[in-house]
Amino acid sequence: MSRRSVGGHVLASLAIAGLLAGCGGASQTPSAASNATGQPATPTAAAQSAVPTANTQPGETAVTATAMPAQGPAGFSATGSMKGARIYHTATLLADGRVLIAGGVGVPGALASAELYDPATGKFSPTGAMATARQSYTATLLADGRVLIAGGLNSFAVLASAELYDPKTGTFSATGSMTTARQVHTATLLSDGRVLIAGGLGESMNPLDSAELYDPQSGTFSATGSMTTARFKHTATLLTDGRVLIAGGGNGSGHGASAELYDPKSGTFSAMGSMTTGRDLHTATLLADGRVLIAGGDNLSSSGALASAELYDPATGTFSATGSMSTAHLDHTAVLLADGRVLVAGGTNSSTWLASAELYDPATGKFSPTGSMAAARNGHTATLLADGRVLIAGGGNDTSAYLASTELYQP
């Protein structure tokens, strides 16, 4: 089975074209990041920047834990299953410690349903549904505890609409629409409480260089300066000085190595040093010392999925190589743990879906294996809980297009 059939560039192109209902796990739309995630995330994530920073983009979710980690044997263990199987959804840690899971792709296609995970019980319960079914969108935790849902893809339509989830009422409500319809973009919570939306694919599946800001006070979006390069499936990471690092992504003709910085004070982007390797579907994680770990992804070379990683240093504005992962990962997740290490889990490589996971130690600059998930998966989410554990949810693999299963990682 080729890389292209398990989550690579062709998968992305097919999914972006709108193949939703009735598609297998290898034909869904990749996440924006992350998450960053969540990203992607990013994502994010953590510095939730993507999925993938309080932002989540699938694949990029990393939030610094403030409570003491839960005690127990290290590794992965099963927890309650979601009410609905889904892939390319978002997962957002709420202020009360619960996790909001929303949207994505399942049966029969793009989903509007949402549910809540309670770490105290290990169970999921339904919550209000989104007004619009969507995948490849972003979810960002705002300073007031609400969650901003923006853009994405619904069937064959790219969305400009946005909505807010209120944990107090358990309902979604409409808010102002973005100035530009977009999917596989990034959303980053800025230090002043606004949200930066950047890049993605537009209504004609064209890469976008435009960006905009969401103001929670007015509930409206407004244009800000454009990026120096159009890009999608990139990462966006909030740095400790309040600027946002934009890195990599697709640009319509390949996988870029370029990076740029957004300055909220001036509302402008400026080009800066490039990554050592062009990549998309990678992760970007803000480390405790302020550097950013860029890991894995795809660069469409003969090697396909990447095992390489690099560090961005805001003090010098440069990227430098760091230790490589033991396994190439793309469309994976990366989470900053309470002890400063980074958990990388799942995704795909050149030939198959992955259950493997590994840890990056900033002190040594090296990755090391840390057991495997119970199920191989990509298009999943990874969320750091307040007690230090990590919730892995959903995704898909070669035996199940959409997974409802979830598991917990104990550092």
MOLINCOR-V295494 format. One record per pair of residues at least 4 apart in sequence whose C-alpha atoms are under 6 Angstrom apart, sorted by the first residue. I is the first residue (numbers start at 1). J is the second residue. Records with the same first field share a line. If there is no record, write none. Layout:
I: J ; J
This chain:
1: 351
2: 351
3: 8 ; 350 ; 351
4: 8 ; 10
6: 26
7: 11 ; 26
11: 27
12: 16 ; 29 ; 30
15: 19 ; 27 ; 28 ; 29
16: 29
18: 155 ; 156
20: 109
21: 108 ; 109
23: 27
24: 401
25: 396 ; 397 ; 401
31: 58 ; 88 ; 136
32: 39 ; 40 ; 57 ; 184 ; 185 ; 233
33: 37 ; 38 ; 39 ; 40 ; 41 ; 42 ; 50 ; 51 ; 52 ; 57 ; 59 ; 60 ; 233 ; 235 ; 281
34: 38 ; 39 ; 40 ; 41 ; 42 ; 43 ; 44 ; 50 ; 51 ; 52 ; 57 ; 58 ; 59 ; 60 ; 283
35: 39 ; 40 ; 41 ; 42 ; 43 ; 44 ; 50 ; 51 ; 52 ; 56 ; 57 ; 58 ; 59 ; 60 ; 61
36: 40 ; 41 ; 42 ; 43 ; 44 ; 49 ; 50 ; 51 ; 52 ; 53 ; 56 ; 57 ; 60 ; 235
37: 41 ; 42 ; 43 ; 44 ; 45 ; 50 ; 51 ; 52 ; 56 ; 57 ; 58 ; 59 ; 60 ; 61
38: 42 ; 43 ; 44 ; 45 ; 50 ; 51 ; 52 ; 56 ; 57 ; 58 ; 59 ; 60 ; 61
39: 43 ; 44 ; 49 ; 50 ; 51 ; 52 ; 56 ; 57 ; 58 ; 59 ; 60
40: 44 ; 50 ; 51 ; 52 ; 56 ; 57 ; 58 ; 59 ; 60
41: 45 ; 49 ; 50 ; 51 ; 52 ; 56 ; 57 ; 58 ; 59 ; 60 ; 61
42: 48 ; 49 ; 50 ; 51 ; 52 ; 53 ; 56 ; 57 ; 59 ; 60 ; 61
43: 48 ; 49 ; 50 ; 51 ; 52 ; 53 ; 55 ; 56 ; 60 ; 61
44: 48 ; 49 ; 50 ; 51 ; 52 ; 53 ; 55 ; 56 ; 60 ; 61 ; 62
45: 49 ; 53 ; 54 ; 55 ; 56 ; 60 ; 61 ; 62 ; 63
46: 53 ; 62 ; 63 ; 64
47: 53 ; 62 ; 63 ; 286
48: 53 ; 54 ; 55 ; 61 ; 62
49: 53 ; 55 ; 188 ; 236 ; 237
50: 57 ; 60 ; 186 ; 235 ; 236
51: 56 ; 57 ; 58 ; 59 ; 60 ; 61
52: 57 ; 58 ; 59 ; 60 ; 61 ; 283
54: 140 ; 141
55: 140 ; 141 ; 188
56: 61 ; 92 ; 139 ; 140
57: 90 ; 138
58: 90 ; 381
59: 332 ; 333 ; 381
60: 333 ; 334
61: 335 ; 382 ; 383
62: 335 ; 336 ; 384
63: 384
64: 338
65: 338 ; 386 ; 388
67: 386 ; 387
68: 387
69: 387 ; 388
70: 387
74: 410 ; 411
75: 409 ; 410
76: 373 ; 408 ; 409
77: 407 ; 408
78: 407
79: 122 ; 406 ; 407
80: 122 ; 123
81: 404 ; 405 ; 406
82: 124 ; 404
84: 404
85: 106 ; 402 ; 403 ; 404
86: 104 ; 105 ; 106 ; 394 ; 402 ; 403
87: 104 ; 105 ; 379 ; 380 ; 394 ; 395 ; 402
88: 104 ; 379
89: 102 ; 103 ; 104
90: 101 ; 102
91: 100 ; 101
92: 99 ; 100
93: 99
94: 98 ; 99
98: 117 ; 118
99: 116 ; 117
100: 116
101: 114 ; 115
102: 114
103: 111 ; 112 ; 113 ; 134
104: 110 ; 111 ; 135
105: 109 ; 110 ; 111
106: 402
110: 133 ; 134 ; 154
111: 133 ; 134
112: 129 ; 130 ; 132 ; 133
113: 129
114: 127 ; 129
115: 125 ; 126 ; 127
116: 124 ; 125
117: 123 ; 124
118: 122 ; 123
127: 170
128: 170 ; 171
130: 172
133: 154
134: 152 ; 153 ; 154
135: 152 ; 153
136: 152 ; 183 ; 184
137: 150 ; 151 ; 152 ; 183
138: 149 ; 150
139: 148 ; 149
140: 147 ; 148
141: 147
142: 146 ; 147
146: 165 ; 166
147: 164 ; 165
148: 164
149: 162 ; 163
150: 162
151: 159 ; 160 ; 161 ; 182 ; 183
152: 158 ; 159 ; 183
153: 157 ; 158 ; 159
158: 181 ; 182 ; 203
159: 181
160: 177 ; 178 ; 180 ; 181
161: 177
162: 175 ; 177
163: 173 ; 174 ; 175
164: 172 ; 173
165: 171 ; 172
166: 170 ; 171
175: 219
176: 219 ; 220
178: 221
181: 202
182: 200 ; 201 ; 202
183: 200 ; 201
184: 200 ; 232 ; 233
185: 198 ; 199 ; 200 ; 232
186: 197 ; 198
187: 196 ; 197
188: 195 ; 196
189: 195
190: 194 ; 195
191: 242
194: 214 ; 215
195: 213 ; 214
196: 213
197: 211 ; 212
198: 211
199: 208 ; 209 ; 210 ; 231 ; 232
200: 207 ; 208 ; 232
201: 205 ; 206 ; 207 ; 208
202: 206
207: 230 ; 231 ; 251
208: 230 ; 231
209: 226 ; 227 ; 229 ; 230
210: 226
211: 224 ; 226
212: 222 ; 223 ; 224
213: 221 ; 222
214: 220 ; 221
215: 219 ; 220
224: 267
225: 267 ; 268
227: 269
230: 251
231: 249 ; 250 ; 251
232: 249 ; 250
233: 249 ; 280 ; 281
234: 247 ; 248 ; 249 ; 280
235: 246 ; 247
236: 245 ; 246
237: 244 ; 245
238: 244
239: 243 ; 244
243: 262 ; 263
244: 261 ; 262
245: 261
246: 259 ; 260
247: 259
248: 256 ; 257 ; 258 ; 279 ; 280
249: 255 ; 256 ; 279 ; 280
250: 254 ; 255
255: 278 ; 279 ; 299
256: 278
257: 274 ; 275 ; 277 ; 278
258: 274
259: 272 ; 274
260: 270 ; 271 ; 272
261: 269 ; 270
262: 268 ; 269
263: 267 ; 268
273: 318
275: 319
278: 299
279: 297 ; 298 ; 299
280: 297 ; 298
281: 297 ; 330 ; 331
282: 295 ; 296 ; 297
283: 294 ; 295
284: 293 ; 294
285: 292 ; 293
286: 292
287: 291 ; 292
291: 312 ; 313
292: 311 ; 312
293: 311
294: 309 ; 310
295: 309
296: 306 ; 307 ; 308 ; 329 ; 330
297: 305 ; 306 ; 330
298: 304 ; 305 ; 306
300: 304
305: 328 ; 329 ; 330 ; 349 ; 350
306: 328
307: 324 ; 325 ; 327 ; 328
308: 324
309: 322 ; 324
310: 320 ; 321 ; 322
311: 319 ; 320
312: 318 ; 319
313: 317 ; 318
322: 365
323: 365 ; 366
325: 367
328: 349
329: 347 ; 348 ; 349
330: 347 ; 348
331: 347
332: 345 ; 346 ; 347
333: 344 ; 345
334: 343 ; 344
335: 342 ; 343
336: 342
337: 341 ; 342
341: 360 ; 361
342: 359 ; 360
343: 358 ; 359
344: 357 ; 358
345: 357
346: 354 ; 355 ; 356 ; 377 ; 378
347: 354 ; 377 ; 378
348: 352 ; 353 ; 354
353: 376 ; 397
354: 376
355: 372 ; 373 ; 375 ; 376
356: 372
357: 370 ; 372
358: 368 ; 369 ; 370
359: 367 ; 368
360: 366 ; 367
361: 365 ; 366
377: 395 ; 396 ; 397
378: 395 ; 396
379: 395
380: 393 ; 394 ; 395
381: 392 ; 393
382: 391 ; 392
383: 390 ; 391
384: 389 ; 390
385: 389 ; 390
389: 409 ; 410
390: 408 ; 409
391: 408
392: 406 ; 407
393: 406
394: 403 ; 404 ; 405
395: 402 ; 403
396: 400 ; 401 ; 402 ; 403
397: 401
